[in-house]
Structure formats: C-alpha cells, structure tokens
Amino acid sequence: MSVLIKGMEMPKACYACKLLNVEFWECRVLGNASHSADCRPADCPLVPVPPHGRLIDADALCATHKEVCSRSMKFNLDLAPTIIPASEEAE
C-alpha cells in the first residue's frame, strides 16, 4: 500500500525532506542513515506524483461493469471511485 502526503513537495535531497529524523540523521521511512546532503539516494522510497486529473481504480470499475469493459473502454468513468482527487495544477 502507498501513501500520498498532500502538500508535500518532492525533496531534492534528504536534508530538505520532512521525513528525515534530524535528531539521529536517519530516514524515518527506511530507518537507516542512508541520507545525502545534495541529492536523493537510490533507495529513497519517495516517488513524485505529477500534476494530474482525478485518478480512478479502473480495475474496480471494470470488475463491476464486466460486460461494458469487455466490449469497449468507452464508458462513463465518472462512475469510478476516486483514488486520488485531481491536483490543483491540473484543474
């Protein structure tokens, strides 16, 4: 499972990350001291989420509308549950 932290910008390096425990200089996610002052380390678990519209679970929609999905993906996506609301940048 993943987590989206609304309003958190992608840090360019560990020193700028809100998930760095500065008392021990270790990553609160990874639990290690693999941090960098000038870049994000290769094992950093953070992934940028680009500006986007409403993200839906298309698999869940198709599971409840199998006959429509088997014929065509051209159906009303407004019925799909929203996973992540549209970002302000995309609106």
Biotite code that builds the C-alpha atoms (Angstrom):
import biotite.structure as struc

atoms = struc.array([
    struc.Atom([0.000, 0.000, 0.000], chain_id="A", res_id=1, res_name="MET", atom_name="CA", element="C"),
    struc.Atom([1.171, 3.539, -0.673], chain_id="A", res_id=2, res_name="SER", atom_name="CA", element="C"),
    struc.Atom([0.582, 6.926, 0.912], chain_id="A", res_id=3, res_name="VAL", atom_name="CA", element="C"),
    struc.Atom([0.158, 10.344, -0.661], chain_id="A", res_id=4, res_name="LEU", atom_name="CA", element="C"),
    struc.Atom([1.075, 13.261, 1.599], chain_id="A", res_id=5, res_name="ILE", atom_name="CA", element="C"),
    struc.Atom([-0.938, 16.224, 0.312], chain_id="A", res_id=6, res_name="LYS", atom_name="CA", element="C"),
    struc.Atom([1.011, 19.445, 0.081], chain_id="A", res_id=7, res_name="GLY", atom_name="CA", element="C"),
    struc.Atom([4.421, 17.798, 0.442], chain_id="A", res_id=8, res_name="MET", atom_name="CA", element="C"),
    struc.Atom([6.822, 18.734, -2.316], chain_id="A", res_id=9, res_name="GLU", atom_name="CA", element="C"),
    struc.Atom([9.367, 16.223, -3.579], chain_id="A", res_id=10, res_name="MET", atom_name="CA", element="C"),
    struc.Atom([12.603, 16.999, -1.707], chain_id="A", res_id=11, res_name="PRO", atom_name="CA", element="C"),
    struc.Atom([15.739, 17.370, -3.794], chain_id="A", res_id=12, res_name="LYS", atom_name="CA", element="C"),
    struc.Atom([17.865, 15.839, -1.034], chain_id="A", res_id=13, res_name="ALA", atom_name="CA", element="C"),
    struc.Atom([17.475, 14.205, 2.376], chain_id="A", res_id=14, res_name="CYS", atom_name="CA", element="C"),
    struc.Atom([18.349, 17.382, 4.270], chain_id="A", res_id=15, res_name="TYR", atom_name="CA", element="C"),
    struc.Atom([15.215, 19.035, 2.817], chain_id="A", res_id=16, res_name="ALA", atom_name="CA", element="C"),
    struc.Atom([12.935, 16.032, 3.468], chain_id="A", res_id=17, res_name="CYS", atom_name="CA", element="C"),
    struc.Atom([10.254, 16.263, 6.153], chain_id="A", res_id=18, res_name="LYS", atom_name="CA", element="C"),
    struc.Atom([10.730, 12.542, 6.777], chain_id="A", res_id=19, res_name="LEU", atom_name="CA", element="C"),
    struc.Atom([14.331, 12.923, 7.938], chain_id="A", res_id=20, res_name="LEU", atom_name="CA", element="C"),
    struc.Atom([14.762, 12.464, 11.676], chain_id="A", res_id=21, res_name="ASN", atom_name="CA", element="C"),
    struc.Atom([17.292, 15.255, 12.239], chain_id="A", res_id=22, res_name="VAL", atom_name="CA", element="C"),
    struc.Atom([17.972, 14.165, 15.821], chain_id="A", res_id=23, res_name="GLU", atom_name="CA", element="C"),
    struc.Atom([19.569, 10.934, 14.576], chain_id="A", res_id=24, res_name="PHE", atom_name="CA", element="C"),
    struc.Atom([20.052, 11.947, 10.897], chain_id="A", res_id=25, res_name="TRP", atom_name="CA", element="C"),
    struc.Atom([18.198, 8.915, 9.674], chain_id="A", res_id=26, res_name="GLU", atom_name="CA", element="C"),
    struc.Atom([15.297, 8.323, 7.313], chain_id="A", res_id=27, res_name="CYS", atom_name="CA", element="C"),
    struc.Atom([12.015, 7.758, 9.164], chain_id="A", res_id=28, res_name="ARG", atom_name="CA", element="C"),
    struc.Atom([10.780, 5.601, 6.299], chain_id="A", res_id=29, res_name="VAL", atom_name="CA", element="C"),
    struc.Atom([13.812, 3.413, 5.708], chain_id="A", res_id=30, res_name="LEU", atom_name="CA", element="C"),
    struc.Atom([15.064, 3.521, 9.288], chain_id="A", res_id=31, res_name="GLY", atom_name="CA", element="C"),
    struc.Atom([18.654, 3.987, 8.231], chain_id="A", res_id=32, res_name="ASN", atom_name="CA", element="C"),
    struc.Atom([21.272, 6.681, 7.971], chain_id="A", res_id=33, res_name="ALA", atom_name="CA", element="C"),
    struc.Atom([21.496, 6.400, 4.188], chain_id="A", res_id=34, res_name="SER", atom_name="CA", element="C"),
    struc.Atom([20.974, 10.071, 3.527], chain_id="A", res_id=35, res_name="HIS", atom_name="CA", element="C"),
    struc.Atom([22.525, 12.662, 1.302], chain_id="A", res_id=36, res_name="SER", atom_name="CA", element="C"),
    struc.Atom([23.033, 16.385, 1.624], chain_id="A", res_id=37, res_name="ALA", atom_name="CA", element="C"),
    struc.Atom([22.950, 17.114, -2.102], chain_id="A", res_id=38, res_name="ASP", atom_name="CA", element="C"),
    struc.Atom([20.659, 14.508, -3.722], chain_id="A", res_id=39, res_name="CYS", atom_name="CA", element="C"),
    struc.Atom([18.120, 11.773, -3.051], chain_id="A", res_id=40, res_name="ARG", atom_name="CA", element="C"),
    struc.Atom([19.748, 8.343, -2.548], chain_id="A", res_id=41, res_name="PRO", atom_name="CA", element="C"),
    struc.Atom([18.923, 5.497, -4.936], chain_id="A", res_id=42, res_name="ALA", atom_name="CA", element="C"),
    struc.Atom([16.956, 3.655, -2.238], chain_id="A", res_id=43, res_name="ASP", atom_name="CA", element="C"),
    struc.Atom([14.696, 6.629, -1.482], chain_id="A", res_id=44, res_name="CYS", atom_name="CA", element="C"),
    struc.Atom([11.084, 5.329, -1.444], chain_id="A", res_id=45, res_name="PRO", atom_name="CA", element="C"),
    struc.Atom([9.521, 8.687, -2.390], chain_id="A", res_id=46, res_name="LEU", atom_name="CA", element="C"),
    struc.Atom([8.025, 8.916, -5.876], chain_id="A", res_id=47, res_name="VAL", atom_name="CA", element="C"),
    struc.Atom([6.863, 12.162, -7.477], chain_id="A", res_id=48, res_name="PRO", atom_name="CA", element="C"),
    struc.Atom([3.200, 12.439, -8.431], chain_id="A", res_id=49, res_name="VAL", atom_name="CA", element="C"),
    struc.Atom([2.962, 14.713, -11.481], chain_id="A", res_id=50, res_name="PRO", atom_name="CA", element="C"),
    struc.Atom([0.039, 17.120, -11.962], chain_id="A", res_id=51, res_name="PRO", atom_name="CA", element="C"),
    struc.Atom([-2.984, 15.003, -12.836], chain_id="A", res_id=52, res_name="HIS", atom_name="CA", element="C"),
    struc.Atom([-6.701, 14.792, -13.092], chain_id="A", res_id=53, res_name="GLY", atom_name="CA", element="C"),
    struc.Atom([-8.813, 12.557, -10.886], chain_id="A", res_id=54, res_name="ARG", atom_name="CA", element="C"),
    struc.Atom([-7.137, 9.155, -10.538], chain_id="A", res_id=55, res_name="LEU", atom_name="CA", element="C"),
    struc.Atom([-9.526, 6.217, -10.516], chain_id="A", res_id=56, res_name="ILE", atom_name="CA", element="C"),
    struc.Atom([-9.341, 2.485, -9.966], chain_id="A", res_id=57, res_name="ASP", atom_name="CA", element="C"),
    struc.Atom([-10.234, 1.356, -13.494], chain_id="A", res_id=58, res_name="ALA", atom_name="CA", element="C"),
    struc.Atom([-9.856, -2.310, -12.497], chain_id="A", res_id=59, res_name="ASP", atom_name="CA", element="C"),
    struc.Atom([-12.541, -1.892, -9.811], chain_id="A", res_id=60, res_name="ALA", atom_name="CA", element="C"),
    struc.Atom([-14.820, -0.200, -12.322], chain_id="A", res_id=61, res_name="LEU", atom_name="CA", element="C"),
    struc.Atom([-14.350, -2.993, -14.851], chain_id="A", res_id=62, res_name="CYS", atom_name="CA", element="C"),
    struc.Atom([-14.963, -5.600, -12.154], chain_id="A", res_id=63, res_name="ALA", atom_name="CA", element="C"),
    struc.Atom([-18.446, -4.171, -11.605], chain_id="A", res_id=64, res_name="THR", atom_name="CA", element="C"),
    struc.Atom([-19.145, -3.491, -15.299], chain_id="A", res_id=65, res_name="HIS", atom_name="CA", element="C"),
    struc.Atom([-17.575, -6.538, -16.993], chain_id="A", res_id=66, res_name="LYS", atom_name="CA", element="C"),
    struc.Atom([-19.917, -6.558, -19.991], chain_id="A", res_id=67, res_name="GLU", atom_name="CA", element="C"),
    struc.Atom([-19.071, -2.937, -20.820], chain_id="A", res_id=68, res_name="VAL", atom_name="CA", element="C"),
    struc.Atom([-15.330, -3.369, -20.308], chain_id="A", res_id=69, res_name="CYS", atom_name="CA", element="C"),
    struc.Atom([-15.213, -6.449, -22.500], chain_id="A", res_id=70, res_name="SER", atom_name="CA", element="C"),
    struc.Atom([-16.815, -4.531, -25.402], chain_id="A", res_id=71, res_name="ARG", atom_name="CA", element="C"),
    struc.Atom([-15.131, -1.178, -25.062], chain_id="A", res_id=72, res_name="SER", atom_name="CA", element="C"),
    struc.Atom([-13.361, 1.071, -22.582], chain_id="A", res_id=73, res_name="MET", atom_name="CA", element="C"),
    struc.Atom([-15.574, 3.947, -23.779], chain_id="A", res_id=74, res_name="LYS", atom_name="CA", element="C"),
    struc.Atom([-17.975, 4.213, -20.875], chain_id="A", res_id=75, res_name="PHE", atom_name="CA", element="C"),
    struc.Atom([-18.717, 6.714, -18.146], chain_id="A", res_id=76, res_name="ASN", atom_name="CA", element="C"),
    struc.Atom([-15.596, 6.959, -15.966], chain_id="A", res_id=77, res_name="LEU", atom_name="CA", element="C"),
    struc.Atom([-17.490, 9.291, -13.623], chain_id="A", res_id=78, res_name="ASP", atom_name="CA", element="C"),
    struc.Atom([-18.862, 6.112, -12.025], chain_id="A", res_id=79, res_name="LEU", atom_name="CA", element="C"),
    struc.Atom([-15.384, 5.019, -10.910], chain_id="A", res_id=80, res_name="ALA", atom_name="CA", element="C"),
    struc.Atom([-14.370, 5.655, -7.306], chain_id="A", res_id=81, res_name="PRO", atom_name="CA", element="C"),
    struc.Atom([-11.742, 8.385, -6.961], chain_id="A", res_id=82, res_name="THR", atom_name="CA", element="C"),
    struc.Atom([-8.431, 7.122, -5.604], chain_id="A", res_id=83, res_name="ILE", atom_name="CA", element="C"),
    struc.Atom([-6.623, 10.474, -5.572], chain_id="A", res_id=84, res_name="ILE", atom_name="CA", element="C"),
    struc.Atom([-8.534, 13.729, -6.296], chain_id="A", res_id=85, res_name="PRO", atom_name="CA", element="C"),
    struc.Atom([-7.365, 15.948, -9.140], chain_id="A", res_id=86, res_name="ALA", atom_name="CA", element="C"),
    struc.Atom([-4.318, 18.038, -8.332], chain_id="A", res_id=87, res_name="SER", atom_name="CA", element="C"),
    struc.Atom([-4.719, 21.800, -8.291], chain_id="A", res_id=88, res_name="GLU", atom_name="CA", element="C"),
    struc.Atom([-2.074, 22.105, -11.043], chain_id="A", res_id=89, res_name="GLU", atom_name="CA", element="C"),
    struc.Atom([-4.203, 20.056, -13.441], chain_id="A", res_id=90, res_name="ALA", atom_name="CA", element="C"),
    struc.Atom([-7.514, 21.829, -12.822], chain_id="A", res_id=91, res_name="GLU", atom_name="CA", element="C"),
])
